[in-house]
Amino acid sequence: MDHRKTTFTIFLSIFTLAAATTAGDRALSFLEPTCSQTADAIETLRNRTPVVFPLQNFQSWSESCSVWSAACSEEILTVAKRPENVRWLKSLRRRIHEHPELAFEEFETSKLIRNELDKMEISYRFPLAVTGIRATIGTGKPPFVAVRADMDALPIQGTVVLIFQPAEEAGNGAKRMMGDGALEDVEAIFAAHVSHQHPTGVIGSRPGPLLAGCGFFKAVIQGRTGNPVLAASAAVISLQGIVSREANPLDSQVVSVTTFIGGDDLNVMPDSVVLKGTLRAFSNTSFYQLVRRIQEVIIQQASVFKCSATVDFFKNQSTIYPPTVNDEKMYEHVRKVATELVGPTSFTVVPPMMGAEDFSFYSEAIPAAFFYIGIMNETLGSTHTGHSPYFMIDEDVLPIGAATHATIAERYLNEHGVFAQ
C-alpha cells in the first residue's frame, strides 16, 4: 500500500483531535499548543459530531506483516512521523481549522477532503448525510473495517462581548459605558495592560487588590479676617499626618498635595488660596476614610487661622476611581490560561501598585480580572512607562496578547457553557 495512503488513514483516525475547532474561532487556528498539546486543551475543543471515513481491508505493506507484530506498528508510526507527512497533516489541520463549519454545513471541509482523496486516487461515495463521504481503500473484499472521523465544529456555547471603551486615562469612560449598557448580560470581564516592568510576553497578575482606588480634591481657603496662606500651609502639613499617623502601615495609602495657588502680587495678601491633590488606597473603606479626613483637616485648619474652606472631590464629574480588585476565580482562570499558553516561567504574581484604572468600576459590578503583559525590551528601547514621552512598545507582544485574550474568552465559555454543566 502507498505510504501516503496509509498516513491518510492515520490522519483520519486522529481527525477528531487534530481538526476539532469552535465555530467562529479563527484566533486559535495556528496555535498548535492550544489545540494539540494537552489533554485538557483537546477535551476543551473536541468535536462531537458527524462524518464517516471508512477504511477497508487494511493491506500490510510488507510480507513480514502478514502476521502482525510490534515492528509493524512501529513501521506505521515511523511513516506517519516522516517530515513530509507531518507537514501535510499539519497543513490540512490548519486549513480545516481556519474554516470551522457547523453540523450538516461542512461543505468546504468535505470539499477539501474529497480533493485529497482524489489526489491519492482513493474511491469514495458522496454525498451521504448532505456532506458526508464514504471512502474505501484495499481489495474491496471482506473483511471490512471502518474508521470514523467527525468534521463539524462545536458551536460557541455563549457570547463574547467586546467592549471598546473611550476615556480611560482621564474621562472615566468605564462608568459611562456601564451606564449605557455595556455590561448588559455580562457575567465576567477581563482586561490587559502593557507593562514596561516585565520582559516581552511575560504575563502578570494577582488575586485580590491589584490597583489602588484614586481620587482628586480641590480646596479653596478664603481669608475673611485671617491669613489664607498660613491656613493653607498648615493644612498641607497636617494632611501629611493622615497617612503617617492614622493609617495602618500595612494598608498602603497616599495623600499628596500637588498644587498650591495663591496671589501673584509681592505686596498684597491674596483673598484665597487653592490647594489641589490626589488620594489613593487599596480598599473602599480606607479610601473613603481618607476622603472624610482630608475634608475635616482642611476645614478645621482653616478655622484655626480665622479662614473658611470648601473641599470638592469632583463626585459629580465621576473622577473617583474605586480600587481594582481581581476576583479570586477570575484571576485563577487568567493564571491557568497564561501558564498553559506561555509557560509557567512566563507568568508572575505581581505586587499591588498605586496606579489606578477605571476598570475598577467593572470589577465592582461583576467578577473581573485585570492582568499585565510585559513589553520590556532594552534592545528596542521599550523600557518606559506608558505615560512617558519616550514610550514605545515591543510589537512582538501583539500576537501573545491576542492569543491570551482569545483563549481567556474561549475557555471561559467552554467551562461555563452547556457542556460544562
N, C-alpha and C positions, 0 to 999 in steps of 0.2 A: 504494500500500500504506500502511496505517496506520503512522505513525511509531513508535508504541508496539510494534507487532508486529515492526517492523524492529529496534528496540532489543532486543527479547526474543531475536531470533536472534543478535544480537551478544553478548548475555549468555550464551547457550548456548555460543558459540564460546570464551568465556574461562572457562566454568564450572569447568573443572578447576583453574584457578589461583585463582579467587575463592572457591570454596566448599570447597576441599580443607581437611580438618582431620584431627585424630588422634582416634580413638575414645576417649572419656572425657575429652578436653581441653576444659574449659569456661573455664579461666582465660584462654585466648588468644582467646576468641570475639569480643571487642570491640577487640582490639589491631590496628588497621589496619596500622601499620608492620610488625609482625612477620609478618603474613600476606601482604602485598601490596607491600611497599616495595622489597625487594631480591631479586635473582635467587637468592641463596643461601637466603633465607628461603622463597621459593616452592618451590625444589627440595626443601628440608627437609620441607615439609608436603604436598607434592603427592600427590594421589590417583593410583591406578594401575588402577582397575577399571571396572565396567560402567555403562552406560546408553546408550540410543540416542535421540537427539533429532534426527530428520531435518528438513531444510528443503527444501521442494520448489518448484522453479521460481521463484526469487527475482525478483519483479517489480520493474522500475525504477519509481521513484516520480515520474518526470517524463519527458516525451518526450525531453528532452535527453540522457538516459542510455540510450537505445536502443543507442547506441554508447558503450561505457564510456570514461571519461576520468578524469583525476586529480580533476577537480571533483566527480565522482560519489563518489569515495572520501572526499573532504573533507566532502561533504554528509552522508554516513552518520556520520562521526566527530563532526560538529557536532551531529547529532541525539542521538547516544549521550551526548554531554557536556552536554546540557541539564540544568539543575539538577534538574528533576522526575524525569528519567530516572536521573540519578546517585543521587538519594535512593532511588528504587525498587530499583535494583541493589544498593546497599549494604544496604538493609533486607532483601532476600531473602538476600543472602550471610550476614548476621548471624544470621538465623533458622535457616538451614541449619547454620551453624557452631555454633550453640547445641545442636544435637541430632545429633551425629555418629552414623552408623549403618554397621554392617559389611556385607560383601557379602551380597546377597540378603535383607537385613534393612532395607532403606531405605524402610520403609513410610511414615513421616512425611514424609520428603523427597519421595517420589513423590506423596503426597497434596498437599503444598504446590505442587509443580509443576503438577499437574492442576488445582488451583484457579486458578492464574494463567492456565493455558491456557483454562479455562472463562470467566474474566473477559474475555479477549480474543477469545472465540468462535473459537478455533483447534481444529480437529478433531483427534482422536488415537485410537489404539488402545491398549487397556490390558486386561489385563497382558501383557507379554512378559517372559519370564525372571523370573517372580514379581513383580518390582516395576517392570520397565521400561516405557517409553512410546515409541510411535511417533507423532509429530505431523506434520501437513502444513500448509504454507502455500502458497497460489498457485492456479493453474488446475486442478491435478490431471492435467495433460498433460505429455508429455515436453518437454524433458529433465528428469531428476530429479537432484538433488544432495543429499547428506546432510552434516549437521554433528553430530558426536558429542560429548557431554559426560558424563563419568562422575560418579556421585553417591555412591559409597560411600566411607567413611572408611578411612584406613590405620590398622590396629590398632597400638597402642603396642607397640613391639618391646622389651619389657623390663618392669621393675617399678620403680616409685618407692617407696622406703621412707621413711615419715615418722616421725622419731624425736622424740617429745615427752619431753624429759628433765627430771627434777627436780633440785634441789640443785646448780645450777651455782655459785651465789655462795660457798658455804662447805662444802657437803657432798660435793663430788667425785662428783656424780651420774653423770658420763660413765663413769668406771671401773666403777661398779656396773652401769650399763646394759650395758656390754660384757660384763661377767661373766655377765649374764642373757641374753645372746644378741642384743643389739640390732643388732650388725653382721653377723649371720649372712647369708652370701651377698653382702654389700655389697662393691663393688669401688672405690667412690669416695664421698666425702661432702663436703657444702658447708654453710656456716652464715653467717648475717649477724648484725651487732650494730649498733645505732643509735650514731651519733656526733654529739655536740654541737659538734664542731670543724669540720664541713663543712656547707655550706648544704643545705637540704632537697632530697633527691633525688640528690645527688652520691654516687657510689659510689667507694669507695677500697679498695685492697689492695696487696699487693706479693708478689713471689716470694721464697721462702726464709723466714728467720726473721721473724716478724711480732710475736709477743708473747713475753715472757720466761718462762723457767721460774721457778717460785716455790715456796718452801718456808718453813717456820717452825721455830723451835727454842726450847727451854726448857732453861736451865741452872740447876742447883741447886749452890751452892757452900757446903760445910759447913766450920764453923770449926775443928774439932778443937782444936789449940793455937794456931791462927793467927787472923787478923782477916779474916772473910769480906767485910766492907765494903771494905777495901783491896784484897783479892784480886779482888772483882767489879769495882771501879773500874778496876783495872789491866787486867782482861780487856776491858772496854768500850773503853778507849783503844787497846789492841793490836788489837782487831778492826777498827778503822778503817784500819789499815795493810795489811790483806789486799788491799783493792781499790786503794788509792793507791800501794802499794809493790810488789805482787806481780803484779797483773793487767795484761794487755795493755791500754793506754789506748784501743785501737781496738775492744776487745771489752767492751762495756758490762756492768758487774756492779754489784750493790748488796748491801751487808751493813748492816743497821740494827738497833740495839738499841732496842726500843720500850717496854720495861717493866723497871723496877728496883725490886724489892720487898725491903726489909729489915725491921728491927723498928720498933715504934712507941713505944718507951719512950725517954725522953730521957737516961736514966742507965744503960741496960743494953745491952751489945753483943749483937746478935742471934746466934743459933746458926747461921743460914744466910741466904743472900741468893739470890733468884731473879731471873734475867735471862730476858727473852723478846725475840724479834726475828724478822726476816724476811731472806731472801736471794733474789736474782734474778740470772739470767744468760740469755744467748741461745743457748747450746749446752749439750748434756748434759755434755760434757767440762768446760766451765767451771763448770757448776752443781755437779757432784759434787766438783770440786776445792775449791769453796767449802765444801761440807759437811765435807770432810776437814779443811780448815784451821781452820774455826770450832771444831770439836771439839778439835783439837790446841792452839789458842791458849788456850781457856778452861781446859782441864785443866792445861796447863803453867803458866799464870799463877797458877792456884790453888795449885799446888805451891810456887811461889816464896814465897808467904806462908803456908806450912805449913797449907794447906787442901786439901780434896779436892773433886772436882767430877764431876758427871754431866751429859751433854748428850743431850737427847731431840729427835729430828727428826720425831716423830709418824709414823713409817713405817707402823706398824700401823693408824693411822687414815687412811692414804692422803691426807695433806694436802700431799704433794709433787706439784706440777704440772710436768711437763716443758715445754720451750719449745714454742710453737705455730709450726710450720714449714709454710709453704704449698708443696705440690708444684708444680714449675715448670709442668707441663702443665695441672694443675687451675687454677692461677692464670691461665694463658693462656686457658682456657675461660671463666672468670669475666670476664676483661678483654674478650674478644671479645663475649660476650653483653651486657655492660654498655654498651660503646661503641655497639653497634648498637641497643640498646634506649633508652638515654637520651642518646646522642650522645657523641662523643669529648671534648667540653669538659666533660662531667659525669662523667668518670671520671678519677681521680687516683691516682698511685702514692704511697702514704703511707710515712712513715718507720717504722722499728721502734719499738715502745712498750714501756715497762717494766711495763705491766699484764700480768695473767696470765689464762688461760682454761682450763677443763678440757676444752675442745675439743681441746686438745693431745694427750689420750690417743687420740682418734680419729686425729689426724694422725700419731701414732707407728705406728698399726696399718695404715692404708691411705692411699692418695693422697687428699689433702684440700686444701681452700682455704677460708679464712675471710676475710670482707670486711665493710666498714663501709657503712652507708647514712646519709647526713647528715640531721640533723633541725634544724639551726641556723636559727632564725627569730627575729630580735631583736624584731620587732613582736609576736609572740606570747609572748615571754619564754622561748622554747625555746633556752636558751644554757647550761644547767647539765649537769654530768656526771650519769650515771645513778645515782651514789651520793650525790648531793646531795639534801637535803630539799626543795629548790626545783625539782627535776627535773620537766619536763613535756615532752611530745612534740608536734611538729607533725604532726597526723594526716594531712596531705596526703601524707606519705611512705608511708602504708599501701598504696595501690594500686601504687606503684612497687616496694615490697618484695615484694608478692605476685607481680607480673609477673616480677620478676627471678628469684625462686626457681623459679617455674613454668617460665620459659624455660631456666634453667640445667639443670633436670632433663630437660625435653623434648628439648633439643638434645643433651644427653649421650646419651640413649637413641638418638636418630636417628643420631648419629655413631659409636656403638659397637654398634649393633644389627645385625640381619640384613642390612639393605640397605646398610650401610656396609662390609660385609666382602666 
